[in-house]
Amino acid sequence: MGRGAQSWYRGVEGSRALVTEPVAAPSPAARAEGLAPGEMLRVPVGADLLGAARIRSRFAAIPLDAFDRACPLLEIEEQAAYLQLLRLSWAEGRNWCRVGKRELMARLRLSERRLLRVLGGLAARRLVRPVQRDNRGTLWRVCLPAEAEGRPLGDEVLLGRPAPGAAPARCTAPAPAAAEAPRPRARPVSIQALAEALCRARGLPAEGDAREAAAAEVADMLADGHGTARIQAAIAAVARRRARPEEAP
């Protein structure tokens, strides 16, 4: 390893004491790795006992596809949110859950803005779909990877029988509607133009540090998924607030 790599490399605590052994070399771990399925035995390896362990209550029944097929396609925060939603739905024996933003923010330690971005990413991949909302939170239909890809779930998943007259439930995208005549595209607005408009709305000179700071704010809003129209509406609201006469004390 070069000197440049050593400047940032930080090993995992305890890993420095381990020596990479040849696969064919006799190892205490080989006995633990060789235990037969169902063999309720733990064997000494180093300072620990490694072997069988079974969870008998309060466990989550989640298909391995969620980890092996869906998670590699998701960003790390999307993975965490998807697994939490699976825990609140399929792990409770149903394909839906109702949960509020505050609870999800606490479970994931995310801000509201980042949570909405993460949920939007899951919805774009057809892994979740908002169905209904009330004061208790949003009711989410949580889809397994096979459902999101339009594949049958197979015999490994048992589903409740449909109620009489119920339409088949699908997580995949609906069939596209008849093509409409293309709408003329609005002329794109540059970040600098939006930044200058924001400066004027605040009564600041549209140049120098003020314009650079405003441009950084606009860039952040665009990165968070806000469109040009929404940013322009926010700038107009700033201008209206500034033009409003101050109330007498």
Secondary structure, 3 states (H helix, E strand, C coil): CCHHHHHHCCCCCCCCCCCCCCCCCCCHHHHHHCCCCCCCCEEEECCEEEECCCCCCCCCCCCHHHHHHHHHHCCHHHHHHHHHHHHHCHHHCCCEEEECHHHHHHHHCCCHHHHHHHHHHHHHCCCEEEEEEECCEEEEEECCHHHHCCCCCCCCCCCCCCCCCCCCCCCCCCCCCCCCCCCCCCCCCCHHHHHHHHHHHHCCCCCHHHHHHHHHHHHHHHHCCCCHHHHHHHHHHHHHHHHCCCCCC
